[in-house]
Amino acid sequence: MSGTALSVSAADLTQHEIRALRSEHNLADAHTHQSQSPGQRQIVASLPQLWYESEAGKQSTFEQRFIDTFFRFRGQHTALGLNRTLLTYAASISTVIAGMYLKRRGARVSLIEPCFDNLRDLLVNLDIELVPLPEQVLSSPDTVYDQLAQQPRTEAVFLVDPNNPTGHSLLSGGRRIFEEVVRFCRENDRLLVLDLCFAAFALGSPGGRIDVYEILEASGVSYIAMEDTGKTWPVQDAKCALITSSADIHPDLYNIHTSVLLNVSPFTLNVLTQYIKDSMADGFASVSDVLSTNRALARELTQGTVLHHQEPAVPVSVAWFELAESAPKATELQQELADAGVHVLPGTFFFWSRPERGERWIRVALARDPEEFAASMRRLREVVVRHG
């Protein structure tokens, strides 16, 4: 279907991604589409054994084993002793649960911008009032507290770290910016909501990943933190998300959680635990090597074109490109690429309060087999070089 033009008019980014799934050159959704590594192929070969283990074991055993392995892998040792982590089918379900709690409190929310638009959509669908919080407000430890104080007052601050699509992180230069954000929320009675679904990619950054739960728990701030497996390992979307909260709000969050679901499949938990252990054994190389290879190629094939690669603070699984002044608008370039069978995402939906600001940006997904990614990027280059 690579030569078939598809209309790119859609209500949100997910609808763009659904259309891209039909295409040979899908650089739109950030789900993991790369092949299995040698270690991961061994896990696939053991699926019947994992099935029968799950059938014979207790639900609580697989839940606790998964939670312990997940947090140890991410270096979040403080979370291991909290006993306040709930599991859901997907990050979007965790966001709905967090949103239901925000709605119950009647909270207005300062939501980071840019960010993936389904965060905005889920909260708006719950009739939650949103106020944009520009990402640049969070850039300096010396100014972040005062800059947050100058923003319109809300009852909750909702951040994504590392951010999708930019790769910006409060923790990339140490802990001070994050600590200042936490201090601001505690001293000004704001609930801090954290989407940490891309945090695994920080493990390949200098200094690794700071134990954010140690900072959160020591501060006394009210918080909800959401994490996920869905964007990390190639598991055919058999995923699990985690939602952890401060002690003061955990009972209310637990009651909402149990109104939404009973449990996550023990088989899924058993399989995911093996994938995490495999990444612990290989130093996350099976994932990070693919992403670094593809990012290097994306950077190389767009040099000298109207697409300017933005180096992320954290090497997340997407690449963010700014369009030169001579380039078409992002939505126009996206349509042109779609006509050539290549699907990317425009920046318009990421800038959810002012979509026109996103007309200078596009996002390219990196979690693909390097050979397939190279073919897609070469096709993309054929299109963008027409614009100088």
Sequence and secondary structure as in RCSB ss.txt:
>XXXX:A:sequence
MSGTALSVSAADLTQHEIRALRSEHNLADAHTHQSQSPGQRQIVASLPQLWYESEAGKQSTFEQRFIDTFFRFRG
QHTALGLNRTLLTYAASISTVIAGMYLKRRGARVSLIEPCFDNLRDLLVNLDIELVPLPEQVLSSPDTVYDQLAQ
QPRTEAVFLVDPNNPTGHSLLSGGRRIFEEVVRFCRENDRLLVLDLCFAAFALGSPGGRIDVYEILEASGVSYIA
MEDTGKTWPVQDAKCALITSSADIHPDLYNIHTSVLLNVSPFTLNVLTQYIKDSMADGFASVSDVLSTNRALARE
LTQGTVLHHQEPAVPVSVAWFELAESAPKATELQQELADAGVHVLPGTFFFWSRPERGERWIRVALARDPEEFAA
SMRRLREVVVRHG
>XXXX:A:secstr
 TTS      SSHHHHHHHHTTSSEE S  S      HHHHHHHHTHHHHHHHHHHS HHHHHHHHHHHHHHHTT
 HHHHTT  EEEESSHHHHHHHHHHHHHHHT  EEEEES  HHHHHHHHHTT  EEEEEGGGGS TTTHHHHHHH
S   SEEEEESS TTT   TTTT SHHHHHHHHHHHHTT EEEEE TTGGGGGGSTT    HHHHHHHHT  EEE
EEESTTTS STT   EEEEE TTTHHHHHHHHHHH S   HHHHHHHHHHHHHHHHTTTHHHHHHHHHHHHHHHH
HHTTSSEEEE  SS  SEEEEEE TTS  HHHHHHHHHHTTEE EETTTTS S GGGGGGEEEEE  S HHHHHH
HHHHHHHHHGGG 
